Amino acid sequence: MDITSDTHSQHISQQFNQDLEAIKTQLMAMGGLVERQLQESVTALLDGDGKLATRVRDNDTSVNDMQLKIDEECTRILARRQPAASDLRLVIAVIRATNDLERMGDEANKIARNALDLIDAGRIPQGSVEIRHISEHVRHMLRDSLTAFARFDTDLAFKVVQEDAAVDSEYTTAMRSLATVMMEDSRSIGGVLSVMTVLRALERIGDHADNLAEHVIYLVKGQDIRHTSLDALNEGDTSRSGRA
């Protein structure tokens, strides 16, 4: 049975309602922090802002701490409440989502570290246009996936899943262009390799945003589409039939 945003507010125990709402709220807060880390790491790279890059790098533990706190709360709910059906799916989806958000935080940290390397070397990064474009794309994917989770919106979640293929295509095109730059100018190799690492991190963030969207579909529909091709999803109605 599909669930809606009201499903988890119908328990006799008001405390149980509050527990479920709390883990959702904490997940959204963690997502907001990761989104800020992503935006600031890219801004630091493109603007040559070493202080901002250092702040992003040093704040990585905040994301990790939030994951541990949410996982601990989910474990407590599982042990004390023994949730079933949609409640169990919510707890499992939150646990999966925090793992993806933590990985995104790691990738943002990687971008910040590469930004510091480029700044220290006095290099203006090749591929700035591509970095800006792809970073905006994946940031919108992250925001939409979090919104879909908050609203139990499978239409929006499916849109995010579709967007991942576009990011992959943009990433491949950018990498080919940078490879050409290296072949034409061997002096650019060091800087270009750092930029390639940044682009790979952005592509991975897009993958994790796609995972978040898939968790929403699992939460609402009870369907695990992690290993389902996009073509198969496009052909089927049940995986993307909209909000309940």
Rosetta blueprint (number, residue, H / E / L):
1 M L
2 D L
3 I L
4 T L
5 S L
6 D L
7 T H
8 H H
9 S H
10 Q L
11 H L
12 I L
13 S L
14 Q H
15 Q H
16 F H
17 N H
18 Q H
19 D H
20 L H
21 E H
22 A H
23 I H
24 K H
25 T H
26 Q H
27 L H
28 M H
29 A H
30 M H
31 G H
32 G H
33 L H
34 V H
35 E H
36 R H
37 Q H
38 L H
39 Q H
40 E H
41 S H
42 V H
43 T H
44 A H
45 L H
46 L H
47 D H
48 G L
49 D L
50 G H
51 K H
52 L H
53 A H
54 T H
55 R H
56 V H
57 R H
58 D H
59 N L
60 D H
61 T H
62 S H
63 V H
64 N H
65 D H
66 M H
67 Q H
68 L H
69 K H
70 I H
71 D H
72 E H
73 E H
74 C H
75 T H
76 R H
77 I H
78 L H
79 A H
80 R H
81 R H
82 Q L
83 P L
84 A L
85 A H
86 S H
87 D H
88 L H
89 R H
90 L H
91 V H
92 I H
93 A H
94 V H
95 I H
96 R H
97 A H
98 T H
99 N H
100 D H
101 L H
102 E H
103 R H
104 M H
105 G H
106 D H
107 E H
108 A H
109 N H
110 K H
111 I H
112 A H
113 R H
114 N H
115 A H
116 L H
117 D H
118 L H
119 I H
120 D H
121 A L
122 G L
123 R L
124 I L
125 P L
126 Q L
127 G L
128 S H
129 V H
130 E H
131 I H
132 R H
133 H H
134 I H
135 S H
136 E H
137 H H
138 V H
139 R H
140 H H
141 M H
142 L H
143 R H
144 D H
145 S H
146 L H
147 T H
148 A H
149 F H
150 A H
151 R H
152 F L
153 D L
154 T H
155 D H
156 L H
157 A H
158 F H
159 K H
160 V H
161 V H
162 Q H
163 E H
164 D H
165 A H
166 A H
167 V H
168 D H
169 S H
170 E H
171 Y H
172 T H
173 T H
174 A H
175 M H
176 R H
177 S H
178 L H
179 A H
180 T H
181 V H
182 M H
183 M H
184 E H
185 D L
186 S H
187 R H
188 S H
189 I H
190 G H
191 G H
192 V H
193 L H
194 S H
195 V H
196 M H
197 T H
198 V H
199 L H
200 R H
201 A H
202 L H
203 E H
204 R H
205 I H
206 G H
207 D H
208 H H
209 A H
210 D H
211 N H
212 L H
213 A H
214 E H
215 H H
216 V H
217 I H
218 Y H
219 L H
220 V H
221 K H
222 G L
223 Q L
224 D L
225 I L
226 R L
227 H L
228 T L
229 S L
230 L H
231 D H
232 A H
233 L H
234 N H
235 E H
236 G L
237 D L
238 T L
239 S L
240 R L
241 S L
242 G L
243 R L
244 A L
